[in-house]
Amino acid sequence: MRRLIALLLASAALAVVVAGCGGGDDNDSGGGSSSSDTKETPAPKADDTGETNAGGPQVIMKDIKFNPAKLKAKAGQTVTWTNDDSVGHDVTSGGFNSGGAGNIEPGKTFTHKFAKAGTYKYVCSVHPGMEGTVTVSK
């Protein structure tokens, strides 16, 4: 019995090591918008408050929703949208957009720097009802 338990523990430890060795693809072949203040980049990690490890506001695209749907930012900050879904999304607003419909592929991000205070509504043009708002203060 002790031998069986030892074998199970060793197998579990090996599974953890193998899972940790999975490689990621750092190649970013996606294209962003031609605007100088928007770009598509590899995804930063966000904590539960919506702040990325780079310190800017973060929106997660998951389950055909923007989370959070309402975000606050300050003028001069860059907001990052990360696609954590299994399908492509886009961020489309009257004042900015991520490019073509569904162009933010799973695992990719889109960023936009907000220069002026105001309320900016945006949608994913591919998924009706998928909408959000960034309220920018001075």
C-alpha positions as CSV (number, residue, x, y, z in Angstrom):
1,M,0.0,0.0,0.0
2,R,2.8,2.4,0.9
3,R,4.5,1.6,-2.5
4,L,1.2,2.5,-4.3
5,I,0.9,5.8,-2.5
6,A,4.6,6.6,-3.3
7,L,4.0,5.8,-6.9
8,L,0.9,8.0,-7.1
9,L,2.7,10.9,-5.4
10,A,5.6,10.6,-7.8
11,S,3.3,10.5,-10.8
12,A,1.5,13.6,-9.6
13,A,4.8,15.4,-9.1
14,L,5.9,14.5,-12.6
15,A,2.6,15.8,-14.0
16,V,3.1,19.1,-12.3
17,V,6.7,19.4,-13.7
18,V,5.6,18.5,-17.2
19,A,2.7,21.0,-17.2
20,G,5.1,23.7,-16.0
21,C,7.4,23.1,-19.0
22,G,4.8,23.9,-21.7
23,G,6.2,26.5,-24.1
24,G,4.4,29.6,-25.2
25,D,4.6,31.2,-28.6
26,D,6.0,34.7,-28.4
27,N,5.5,35.3,-32.1
28,D,3.0,38.2,-32.6
29,S,1.8,38.0,-36.1
30,G,-1.4,40.0,-35.6
31,G,-1.7,43.5,-36.9
32,G,-3.2,46.4,-35.0
33,S,-4.7,49.6,-36.1
34,S,-2.7,52.1,-38.2
35,S,-3.3,54.7,-35.5
36,S,-0.1,55.7,-33.7
37,D,-1.7,55.3,-30.2
38,T,-3.1,51.8,-30.7
39,K,-1.3,48.5,-31.0
40,E,-1.7,44.8,-30.5
41,T,0.7,43.2,-28.1
42,P,1.2,39.9,-26.2
43,A,-1.2,39.8,-23.2
44,P,-0.1,41.2,-19.8
45,K,-1.5,39.5,-16.7
46,A,-4.2,41.3,-14.8
47,D,-5.2,41.0,-11.1
48,D,-8.7,41.0,-9.7
49,T,-8.9,44.9,-9.7
50,G,-8.4,45.1,-13.5
51,E,-4.8,46.5,-13.1
52,T,-2.1,44.9,-15.3
53,N,1.3,44.2,-14.0
54,A,2.3,47.3,-16.1
55,G,-0.1,49.4,-14.0
56,G,-2.8,50.3,-16.6
57,P,-6.5,49.5,-16.6
58,Q,-7.4,46.1,-18.1
59,V,-10.5,44.7,-19.8
60,I,-10.8,41.0,-20.3
61,M,-12.8,39.6,-23.2
62,K,-14.3,36.3,-22.0
63,D,-17.6,34.4,-22.6
64,I,-18.6,37.0,-25.2
65,K,-18.4,39.9,-22.7
66,F,-16.1,42.7,-21.8
67,N,-15.1,42.5,-18.1
68,P,-15.4,45.0,-16.6
69,A,-18.0,46.4,-18.9
70,K,-17.6,49.9,-17.3
71,L,-14.0,51.0,-16.7
72,K,-12.5,54.2,-15.3
73,A,-9.2,55.6,-16.5
74,K,-7.3,58.9,-16.3
75,A,-6.3,61.0,-19.3
76,G,-3.0,59.8,-20.5
77,Q,-3.5,56.2,-19.4
78,T,-3.4,53.2,-21.8
79,V,-6.2,50.7,-21.5
80,T,-5.5,47.1,-22.5
81,W,-8.1,44.7,-23.8
82,T,-7.1,41.0,-23.6
83,N,-8.9,38.3,-25.5
84,D,-9.3,35.4,-23.0
85,D,-12.0,33.8,-25.2
86,S,-11.9,31.0,-27.8
87,V,-13.1,33.3,-30.6
88,G,-11.8,36.5,-32.2
89,H,-13.1,39.9,-30.9
90,D,-12.6,43.6,-31.8
91,V,-12.9,46.9,-30.0
92,T,-14.8,49.4,-32.1
93,S,-15.7,52.9,-31.1
94,G,-16.4,56.2,-32.9
95,G,-13.0,57.5,-31.7
96,F,-10.8,54.4,-32.0
97,N,-10.8,50.8,-33.0
98,S,-8.7,47.7,-33.1
99,G,-8.9,47.2,-36.8
100,G,-11.0,44.6,-38.6
101,A,-13.9,42.7,-37.3
102,G,-12.8,39.9,-34.9
103,N,-9.1,40.8,-35.5
104,I,-8.0,40.3,-31.8
105,E,-7.4,36.6,-31.8
106,P,-7.5,34.5,-28.6
107,G,-4.5,35.3,-26.4
108,K,-3.8,38.6,-28.1
109,T,-4.4,42.2,-26.8
110,F,-5.3,45.6,-28.0
111,T,-4.2,48.9,-26.3
112,H,-5.4,52.4,-26.7
113,K,-4.1,55.5,-24.9
114,F,-6.8,58.0,-23.9
115,A,-5.6,61.5,-24.3
116,K,-8.8,63.4,-23.3
117,A,-11.4,63.1,-20.5
118,G,-14.8,61.9,-21.7
119,T,-17.0,58.8,-21.9
120,Y,-16.1,56.4,-24.7
121,K,-18.6,53.6,-25.6
122,Y,-17.3,50.7,-27.6
123,V,-18.6,47.3,-28.9
124,C,-17.3,44.1,-30.5
125,S,-18.7,44.4,-34.0
126,V,-18.8,40.6,-34.3
127,H,-21.0,39.9,-31.2
128,P,-24.2,41.9,-30.7
129,G,-24.7,43.0,-27.1
130,M,-21.0,42.8,-26.3
131,E,-20.4,46.4,-25.3
132,G,-18.4,48.5,-22.8
133,T,-17.6,52.0,-21.6
134,V,-14.4,53.7,-20.6
135,T,-14.9,56.9,-18.5
136,V,-11.8,59.0,-18.6
137,S,-11.2,61.7,-16.1
138,K,-8.5,64.4,-16.0
